[in-house]
Amino acid sequence: MKISELDRIAINNIKKVASIDSTQNTINISKIYASMTRNTMSLYGNTNEEKDLICYHLHEKFKQAENTPDQLYVGKNLLYFSVFYNGEYTELLEMCLNSIHATTPTKKFDVLFITDEQSKLKIINFPVLSHFNVDYLVLPTVNSAPRASIKKLSIFEYEKINEYGKILFLDVDSVCVKNLNSIFDKVLQPNKLYVSYPKTHMSPMLLTATHGIMHMTDEDALYLHNNSDAIPFNAGQFLFLNTNRMRMHFSNVKWIQSCWPSVYFYEQSFMNYYFVLKGLTESLLDENGAQMITVTFNTLKDEKVNQSFYKMVHQSKDKKIMVVSGAISSSFSPQFLPKVYDGRNSLADLDKRHDDSTVVIHFASIARNSSNKKIYITSYANAHQLHI
């Protein structure tokens, strides 16, 4: 591969910015370190040379997937969730299911829960389940939120998976606003991951801790240099067709997560690195404007402030509670990285962030406190007459 001198300069600059030791990532990691994890069992060393080797093997696995004869499975529609680790997330799941049933009385899809035995015992008691055709993929429990979140990529372990053609994943912190069947009506290309990202998301976010692995090979950097319109996405919602190649793509992402020797931010880091830099993503937006949006908010850090926050949620008439913004405008986006987040910029109006074309709202936040998230979602839903 012949690279011009100007391309070489661009590649080196991109790799430098993407480095875990870069200024922006050092600041970024300091803010979200509690939400990151590291695979201490990796056989690879935590060096640039070893990381290059991992990425090389991943590129070879991708080529193998692309050169494998494909098969498209045609069948029913499947909506699935992944619920582990924290029992409070089952409460968010119930709210999500309630919103789906309220907006989608006739359901043209089945529902699968990837979960552990303990969480399943809570889920099966949801009254709303009587309105769905449900099944469970029960896996061993995990001990952290990042390790729980990666389980969404275990969908192809489901024994009945080949009965389904279109497959939609939603994080449990989602609320359905309009008929969910419209999402499944979208015409899809095989082996594309249909994702939701605000128009304000820009390619530099792929160089950060939340949307990348903080390491790039020359090949990765050159791709990004030549594809500056590559857009990172939030991994809380995606749609795809059931194909042999997509099965291999998911397996490849699980592989790099299992051996990556450095810190990472949930499966979102690896999914963005793999799917975006391989040109495998498309916008989940159909010709009728049906879409899924992500609302990113920041929770309050200090426990004393949190107590005031709870009081304000229940008593405030003007609903001034938290930051609600597009993901690029959160305090963790590149444009705000030099600014130290201290919690004081956490109060803002519960402005309406969805419109008449919105089908699903995903409420994302860095914080792992699901109690805060539940309060926020409830407040937002009450403010805008949403069913939960």
Wavefront OBJ file of the C-alpha trace (Angstrom):
o trace
v 0.000 0.000 0.000
v 1.685 3.176 -1.243
v 1.028 6.212 0.951
v 1.821 9.779 -0.050
v 3.756 12.079 2.241
v 0.629 14.147 2.977
v -1.335 10.985 3.781
v 1.470 9.852 6.078
v 1.317 13.126 7.990
v -2.468 12.784 8.321
v -2.169 9.161 9.470
v 0.374 10.036 12.138
v -1.775 12.904 13.410
v -4.882 10.714 13.617
v -2.993 7.976 15.459
v -1.570 10.536 17.874
v -5.005 11.992 18.694
v -6.494 8.487 19.051
v -3.791 7.395 21.490
v -4.838 6.550 25.023
v -2.150 8.988 26.164
v -3.437 11.931 24.132
v -4.579 15.018 26.010
v -8.249 14.609 25.155
v -8.360 10.919 26.075
v -6.468 11.465 29.316
v -9.092 14.012 30.357
v -11.935 11.880 29.024
v -10.828 8.754 30.864
v -10.471 10.663 34.127
v -14.170 11.521 33.902
v -15.573 8.139 32.962
v -13.022 5.720 34.410
v -15.580 4.206 36.788
v -17.629 3.164 33.748
v -14.705 1.549 31.963
v -13.235 -1.914 32.362
v -10.206 -3.939 31.348
v -9.733 -7.580 30.438
v -7.057 -8.707 32.895
v -7.020 -12.214 31.393
v -5.775 -11.129 27.969
v -2.838 -13.064 26.550
v -1.652 -9.909 24.814
v 0.531 -7.271 26.411
v -0.640 -3.693 26.834
v 1.767 -2.248 24.264
v 1.238 -0.568 20.904
v 2.970 -3.466 19.188
v 0.648 -6.032 20.758
v -2.396 -3.879 20.023
v -1.292 -3.641 16.388
v -1.111 -7.422 16.333
v -4.655 -7.746 17.703
v -5.936 -5.287 15.104
v -4.121 -7.181 12.364
v -5.814 -10.426 13.399
v -9.152 -8.605 13.523
v -8.666 -7.278 9.984
v -7.935 -10.840 8.845
v -11.088 -12.080 10.557
v -13.069 -9.376 8.779
v -11.654 -10.427 5.422
v -12.570 -14.013 6.190
v -16.145 -12.942 6.961
v -16.366 -10.946 3.740
v -15.068 -13.895 1.701
v -17.449 -16.412 3.288
v -20.465 -17.495 1.194
v -23.416 -15.741 2.768
v -26.871 -16.944 3.692
v -29.830 -14.710 4.461
v -32.391 -16.087 6.898
v -35.933 -14.962 6.182
v -38.529 -15.245 8.902
v -40.226 -13.421 11.726
v -39.150 -10.135 13.320
v -37.323 -10.214 16.645
v -36.898 -7.484 19.280
v -34.370 -8.299 21.962
v -32.968 -6.865 25.168
v -29.956 -7.680 27.333
v -30.513 -7.457 31.107
v -27.842 -8.370 33.651
v -25.916 -7.146 36.658
v -28.173 -4.595 38.337
v -31.730 -5.524 39.320
v -32.834 -1.906 38.944
v -32.437 -2.239 35.186
v -35.349 -4.655 35.145
v -37.519 -1.735 36.300
v -36.393 0.270 33.281
v -37.137 -2.729 31.093
v -40.693 -2.921 32.395
v -41.221 0.770 31.626
v -39.904 0.202 28.102
v -42.213 -2.768 27.525
v -45.166 -0.784 28.856
v -44.428 1.985 26.348
v -44.174 -0.520 23.482
v -47.490 -2.133 24.351
v -49.223 1.246 24.679
v -48.032 2.420 21.255
v -48.009 -0.932 19.443
v -51.149 -2.926 20.302
v -50.660 -5.340 17.374
v -47.117 -6.648 17.537
v -45.450 -7.998 14.404
v -42.440 -9.235 16.333
v -41.398 -11.620 19.091
v -39.360 -10.542 22.125
v -36.219 -12.159 23.494
v -34.455 -11.400 26.778
v -30.742 -12.209 27.050
v -30.355 -12.413 30.792
v -29.255 -14.438 33.791
v -31.405 -16.630 35.999
v -31.795 -14.038 38.763
v -32.986 -11.315 36.400
v -35.284 -13.736 34.597
v -37.121 -14.396 37.854
v -37.975 -10.693 37.995
v -38.858 -10.319 34.332
v -41.330 -13.203 34.197
v -43.525 -11.407 36.740
v -44.132 -8.356 34.546
v -47.909 -8.112 33.924
v -47.257 -6.569 30.496
v -45.595 -9.774 29.246
v -49.026 -11.305 28.676
v -49.242 -9.071 25.586
v -45.980 -10.318 24.029
v -44.643 -13.587 22.644
v -41.453 -13.876 24.711
v -38.481 -16.174 25.138
v -35.245 -16.158 27.121
v -31.571 -16.803 26.458
v -30.200 -17.458 29.943
v -26.442 -16.961 30.312
v -24.099 -16.954 33.329
v -24.284 -13.800 35.423
v -21.583 -11.129 35.272
v -20.147 -8.754 37.860
v -19.968 -5.405 36.073
v -22.037 -3.196 33.803
v -19.515 -3.234 30.917
v -19.366 -7.044 30.988
v -23.150 -7.167 31.125
v -23.524 -4.828 28.177
v -21.325 -6.932 25.876
v -23.858 -9.762 26.224
v -26.033 -8.074 23.606
v -23.578 -9.513 21.068
v -24.492 -13.047 22.167
v -27.725 -12.920 20.165
v -26.547 -15.623 17.746
v -26.281 -18.077 20.647
v -30.089 -18.136 20.743
v -31.126 -21.586 19.533
v -34.116 -20.271 17.565
v -32.284 -17.354 15.948
v -32.639 -18.683 12.409
v -36.424 -18.423 12.656
v -35.969 -14.651 12.396
v -35.069 -12.337 9.544
v -35.004 -8.791 10.947
v -33.530 -8.304 14.408
v -33.791 -5.134 16.512
v -31.873 -4.475 19.718
v -32.937 -1.869 22.259
v -31.301 -0.900 25.530
v -33.721 -1.124 28.427
v -33.498 2.643 29.018
v -35.655 3.294 25.949
v -39.200 4.544 25.525
v -41.382 3.801 22.512
v -43.234 6.872 21.227
v -44.920 5.498 18.070
v -45.811 2.114 16.615
v -42.660 -0.018 16.746
v -43.719 -2.094 13.740
v -42.661 0.804 11.512
v -39.011 0.123 12.371
v -39.316 -3.427 11.041
v -40.935 -2.158 7.839
v -37.622 -0.656 6.740
v -35.985 -2.289 3.705
v -32.529 -3.415 4.821
v -29.307 -4.329 3.070
v -27.634 -7.552 4.212
v -24.626 -7.182 6.506
v -25.280 -3.564 7.393
v -25.811 -2.449 10.973
v -28.565 0.168 11.028
v -27.844 2.583 13.841
v -29.020 5.839 15.355
v -26.730 8.840 15.494
v -27.424 12.560 15.729
v -26.320 14.634 12.758
v -24.016 16.474 15.137
v -21.917 13.320 15.641
v -18.625 13.773 13.816
v -15.809 11.418 12.882
v -13.332 12.787 15.518
v -15.445 11.078 18.182
v -14.079 7.780 16.835
v -10.770 8.823 18.366
v -12.194 9.090 21.885
v -12.707 6.622 24.729
v -16.488 6.446 24.361
v -16.581 5.666 20.631
v -13.247 4.024 19.893
v -10.546 1.779 21.323
v -7.987 4.618 21.590
v -5.649 2.898 19.180
v -5.424 2.919 15.402
v -3.278 1.119 12.880
v -2.061 2.852 9.750
v -4.892 1.133 7.848
v -7.509 2.406 10.323
v -6.164 5.961 10.256
v -5.991 5.995 6.458
v -9.606 4.816 6.235
v -10.726 7.600 8.553
v -8.630 10.127 6.647
v -10.308 9.092 3.383
v -13.785 8.798 4.933
v -14.192 11.903 7.045
v -17.972 11.433 6.881
v -17.742 8.224 8.938
v -20.115 8.754 11.867
v -19.921 7.076 15.294
v -23.074 5.738 16.878
v -24.589 4.932 20.237
v -24.751 1.161 20.732
v -28.064 1.296 22.589
v -30.163 0.545 19.508
v -29.458 -1.152 16.199
v -31.230 -3.179 13.518
v -29.875 -5.807 11.142
v -30.726 -8.756 8.934
v -29.918 -12.270 10.099
v -27.068 -13.468 7.864
v -24.075 -15.760 8.226
v -21.720 -12.824 7.744
v -23.410 -10.709 10.415
v -22.983 -13.656 12.766
v -19.257 -13.574 12.005
v -19.097 -9.796 12.452
v -20.650 -10.084 15.917
v -18.231 -12.889 16.758
v -15.302 -10.723 15.657
v -16.374 -7.881 17.951
v -16.685 -10.318 20.856
v -13.219 -11.642 20.026
v -11.465 -8.277 20.206
v -13.270 -7.468 23.454
v -12.087 -10.764 24.945
v -8.413 -10.097 24.253
v -8.057 -6.302 24.303
v -5.421 -5.564 26.980
v -6.296 -1.922 27.659
v -9.250 -0.124 29.211
v -12.408 0.328 27.157
v -15.870 1.838 27.424
v -18.476 -0.902 27.175
v -19.025 -2.737 23.881
v -19.646 0.629 22.227
v -15.899 1.172 21.829
v -15.425 -2.066 19.902
v -18.648 -1.873 17.903
v -17.734 1.590 16.612
v -14.169 0.572 15.841
v -15.315 -2.492 13.917
v -18.540 -1.529 12.187
v -17.805 2.129 11.382
v -14.213 1.676 10.223
v -15.283 -1.273 8.073
v -18.037 0.746 6.375
v -20.778 -1.489 7.785
v -23.187 1.087 9.253
v -26.250 2.822 7.853
v -28.630 5.365 9.357
v -31.808 3.936 10.847
v -34.063 6.456 9.146
v -36.672 5.414 6.597
v -38.408 7.323 3.837
v -41.306 8.151 6.169
v -39.022 9.740 8.750
v -39.415 6.940 11.295
v -36.372 7.087 13.494
v -34.789 6.325 16.818
v -33.067 9.123 18.691
v -30.617 9.234 21.572
v -31.060 11.711 24.397
v -27.885 12.054 26.447
v -27.997 13.502 29.932
v -25.568 13.961 32.797
v -26.404 12.842 36.303
v -25.243 14.655 39.411
v -21.996 13.566 41.023
v -22.177 14.697 44.642
v -24.422 12.709 46.995
v -25.641 15.854 48.757
v -26.539 17.340 45.411
v -28.273 14.084 44.505
v -30.520 14.400 47.547
v -31.563 17.869 46.407
v -32.071 16.470 42.944
v -34.533 13.832 44.174
v -36.445 16.483 46.084
v -36.521 18.748 43.038
v -37.824 15.973 40.788
v -40.898 15.539 42.899
v -41.529 19.170 43.806
v -40.360 21.339 40.935
v -43.143 22.666 38.746
v -40.882 23.900 35.997
v -39.201 20.470 35.670
v -35.646 21.843 35.785
v -33.660 18.710 36.507
v -30.902 17.539 34.185
v -29.023 18.196 31.022
v -30.873 16.862 27.999
v -28.915 17.216 24.824
v -27.717 15.540 21.684
v -24.804 13.256 22.494
v -22.262 15.596 20.896
v -23.301 18.332 23.320
v -22.768 16.272 26.454
v -19.882 17.169 28.741
v -18.063 14.111 27.422
v -17.951 15.188 23.785
v -14.637 16.333 22.259
v -15.635 19.980 22.151
v -16.053 20.013 25.925
v -13.128 17.800 26.883
v -10.921 20.627 28.184
v -13.718 21.669 30.528
v -13.739 19.964 33.911
v -17.199 18.603 34.680
v -18.171 19.431 38.264
v -21.907 18.763 38.274
v -22.984 22.394 38.364
v -23.915 22.362 34.701
v -26.282 19.438 35.252
v -29.501 21.392 35.612
v -31.521 22.222 32.538
v -35.080 22.245 31.308
v -36.774 19.023 30.303
v -36.946 20.302 26.757
v -38.699 18.141 24.184
v -36.043 16.274 22.218
v -38.291 14.084 20.090
v -40.749 14.999 17.346
v -43.609 13.467 15.390
v -41.221 11.254 13.418
v -39.635 9.684 16.499
v -40.436 6.035 17.140
v -38.052 5.237 20.001
v -36.135 7.461 22.425
v -33.020 6.001 24.005
v -32.048 7.779 27.228
v -28.278 7.459 27.507
v -25.928 8.626 30.224
v -22.424 7.879 31.413
v -23.563 7.260 34.975
v -24.394 3.731 36.092
v -26.957 4.895 38.638
v -30.166 3.415 37.279
v -32.227 5.046 40.047
v -31.323 8.497 38.735
v -32.041 7.331 35.218
v -35.453 5.974 36.182
v -36.382 9.277 37.808
v -35.255 11.210 34.770
v -37.122 9.022 32.275
v -40.263 9.195 34.407
v -40.014 12.973 34.611
v -39.439 13.320 30.858
v -42.327 10.980 30.080
v -44.668 12.878 32.412
v -43.622 16.192 30.924
v -44.438 15.057 27.388
v -47.343 12.638 28.018
v -45.442 9.486 27.047
v -46.664 6.041 28.067
v -44.432 4.128 30.459
l 1 2 3 4 5 6 7 8 9 10 11 12 13 14 15 16 17 18 19 20 21 22 23 24 25 26 27 28 29 30 31 32 33 34 35 36 37 38 39 40 41 42 43 44 45 46 47 48 49 50 51 52 53 54 55 56 57 58 59 60 61 62 63 64 65 66 67 68 69 70 71 72 73 74 75 76 77 78 79 80 81 82 83 84 85 86 87 88 89 90 91 92 93 94 95 96 97 98 99 100 101 102 103 104 105 106 107 108 109 110 111 112 113 114 115 116 117 118 119 120 121 122 123 124 125 126 127 128 129 130 131 132 133 134 135 136 137 138 139 140 141 142 143 144 145 146 147 148 149 150 151 152 153 154 155 156 157 158 159 160 161 162 163 164 165 166 167 168 169 170 171 172 173 174 175 176 177 178 179 180 181 182 183 184 185 186 187 188 189 190 191 192 193 194 195 196 197 198 199 200 201 202 203 204 205 206 207 208 209 210 211 212 213 214 215 216 217 218 219 220 221 222 223 224 225 226 227 228 229 230 231 232 233 234 235 236 237 238 239 240 241 242 243 244 245 246 247 248 249 250 251 252 253 254 255 256 257 258 259 260 261 262 263 264 265 266 267 268 269 270 271 272 273 274 275 276 277 278 279 280 281 282 283 284 285 286 287 288 289 290 291 292 293 294 295 296 297 298 299 300 301 302 303 304 305 306 307 308 309 310 311 312 313 314 315 316 317 318 319 320 321 322 323 324 325 326 327 328 329 330 331 332 333 334 335 336 337 338 339 340 341 342 343 344 345 346 347 348 349 350 351 352 353 354 355 356 357 358 359 360 361 362 363 364 365 366 367 368 369 370 371 372 373 374 375 376 377 378 379 380 381 382 383 384 385 386 387 388
